[in-house]
Amino acid sequence: MFGFFENEQTKKVKSHLTNLAALAKADGHIDEREMTFIMTVGKKNGMRSDEIKSVIANSASVNLVIPDNDSERFDQIFDLVDMMLADGVVDDLEMDFCIDMAEKLGFRKAIVGVLVRKISMGVKDGLPREQIKEESQAFLNFQKDGHGPGL
């Protein structure tokens, strides 16, 4: 009977791929680099290409809702960066994808590279999520209004 139901890990992977696809489609389409990244994530998590394509195709009905505050946008980009680091290998494609996604989430183009690298270094250094978030928030506030501790 349980064979008809997906296991929790499969559900999480499909949900994550759906979110990535919705985020990638925020500009109206998924470009080749975004598709390659999503396919790579799916394959790393044990999915076949046809399963990944099905998830992406069915994500068309998902509307991406961009959070209206830095805290929630940070949480989303943190998850992307954390996923990028999950396999211990960060290639330029993955880094560029995270930077592009940060832009789509509403972060200013001038700061997204620094923000993604800041999160990446914090995760690699084993810092707690909340500490990385606080330091990134201080950076964002400094960039926004010129006040705060900065870098």
C-alpha positions as CSV (number, residue, x, y, z in Angstrom):
1,M,0.0,0.0,0.0
2,F,2.8,2.4,0.9
3,G,4.3,1.9,-2.6
4,F,1.8,4.3,-4.0
5,F,3.1,7.1,-1.9
6,E,6.3,9.0,-2.4
7,N,8.8,8.9,0.4
8,E,9.5,12.1,2.3
9,Q,12.9,12.7,0.7
10,T,11.4,12.4,-2.8
11,K,8.6,14.9,-1.8
12,K,11.2,17.4,-0.5
13,V,13.3,17.1,-3.6
14,K,10.3,17.6,-5.9
15,S,9.1,20.5,-3.8
16,H,12.6,22.1,-4.0
17,L,12.8,21.6,-7.7
18,T,9.4,23.2,-8.1
19,N,10.5,26.2,-6.1
20,L,13.7,26.5,-8.1
21,A,11.8,26.3,-11.4
22,A,9.3,28.9,-10.2
23,L,12.2,31.2,-9.2
24,A,14.0,30.6,-12.5
25,K,10.7,31.4,-14.4
26,A,10.4,34.7,-12.5
27,D,11.7,36.5,-15.6
28,G,9.3,34.7,-17.9
29,H,11.4,31.7,-18.9
30,I,14.0,29.2,-17.8
31,D,17.2,29.8,-19.7
32,E,19.7,27.0,-20.5
33,R,21.9,27.7,-17.5
34,E,19.0,27.6,-15.1
35,M,17.7,24.4,-16.6
36,T,21.1,22.7,-16.4
37,F,21.3,23.7,-12.7
38,I,17.9,22.4,-11.9
39,M,18.6,19.1,-13.7
40,T,21.9,18.8,-11.8
41,V,20.2,19.3,-8.5
42,G,17.6,16.7,-9.4
43,K,20.1,14.1,-10.5
44,K,22.3,14.7,-7.4
45,N,19.2,13.8,-5.5
46,G,18.6,10.5,-7.4
47,M,15.9,11.7,-9.9
48,R,15.9,10.7,-13.5
49,S,15.9,13.4,-16.3
50,D,12.3,12.6,-17.3
51,E,11.1,12.9,-13.6
52,I,12.9,16.3,-13.3
53,K,11.4,17.6,-16.6
54,S,7.9,16.5,-15.4
55,V,8.4,18.4,-12.1
56,I,9.5,21.5,-14.0
57,A,6.6,21.3,-16.5
58,N,4.1,21.0,-13.7
59,S,5.6,24.0,-11.9
60,A,4.0,26.2,-14.5
61,S,1.0,26.7,-12.3
62,V,3.2,27.8,-9.4
63,N,3.3,31.6,-9.0
64,L,6.5,32.9,-7.5
65,V,5.8,35.3,-4.7
66,I,8.7,37.5,-4.0
67,P,8.9,38.4,-0.3
68,D,8.7,42.0,0.4
69,N,11.3,42.1,3.1
70,D,15.1,41.4,3.3
71,S,14.7,38.8,6.0
72,E,12.4,36.5,4.0
73,R,14.4,37.1,0.8
74,F,17.5,36.2,2.7
75,D,16.0,33.0,3.9
76,Q,15.2,32.0,0.3
77,I,18.7,32.8,-1.0
78,F,20.3,31.1,2.0
79,D,18.5,27.9,1.1
80,L,19.7,28.1,-2.5
81,V,23.3,28.8,-1.4
82,D,23.1,26.0,1.3
83,M,21.9,23.6,-1.4
84,M,24.7,24.7,-3.7
85,L,27.2,23.8,-1.0
86,A,25.5,20.5,-0.1
87,D,27.8,18.4,-2.3
88,G,31.0,20.1,-1.2
89,V,31.7,21.3,-4.8
90,V,30.8,24.8,-6.0
91,D,31.2,25.4,-9.6
92,D,30.9,28.7,-11.5
93,L,27.5,27.6,-12.9
94,E,26.1,27.1,-9.4
95,M,27.5,30.4,-8.1
96,D,26.2,32.3,-11.1
97,F,22.8,30.7,-10.7
98,C,22.6,31.8,-7.0
99,I,23.6,35.3,-7.9
100,D,21.0,35.5,-10.6
101,M,18.3,34.1,-8.2
102,A,19.3,36.7,-5.6
103,E,18.7,39.4,-8.2
104,K,15.3,37.9,-9.1
105,L,14.4,37.9,-5.4
106,G,14.9,41.7,-5.4
107,F,18.4,42.2,-4.1
108,R,20.3,44.9,-6.0
109,K,22.6,43.7,-8.7
110,A,25.6,45.7,-7.2
111,I,25.5,43.6,-4.0
112,V,24.3,40.1,-4.9
113,G,27.7,38.7,-5.6
114,V,29.0,39.8,-2.2
115,L,25.8,38.6,-0.5
116,V,26.0,35.1,-2.0
117,R,29.7,34.8,-1.2
118,K,29.1,36.1,2.3
119,I,26.5,33.4,2.9
120,S,28.7,30.8,1.2
121,M,31.7,31.5,3.4
122,G,29.5,31.5,6.6
123,V,28.1,28.1,5.7
124,K,31.5,26.7,4.9
125,D,32.9,28.1,8.2
126,G,30.1,26.3,10.1
127,L,28.5,29.5,11.4
128,P,25.0,29.2,12.7
129,R,22.3,30.3,10.2
130,E,21.1,33.1,12.5
131,Q,24.6,34.6,12.8
132,I,25.1,34.5,9.0
133,K,21.6,36.2,8.7
134,E,22.4,38.9,11.2
135,E,25.8,39.7,9.6
136,S,24.2,39.7,6.1
137,Q,21.3,41.9,7.4
138,A,23.9,44.4,8.7
139,F,25.6,44.4,5.3
140,L,22.3,44.9,3.5
141,N,21.3,47.7,5.8
142,F,24.7,49.3,5.3
143,Q,24.4,49.1,1.6
144,K,20.8,50.4,1.6
145,D,21.3,53.5,3.7
146,G,25.0,53.9,4.4
147,H,24.5,53.2,8.2
148,G,25.4,50.2,10.3
149,P,28.6,48.3,10.8
150,G,29.2,47.4,7.1
151,L,31.9,45.0,6.2
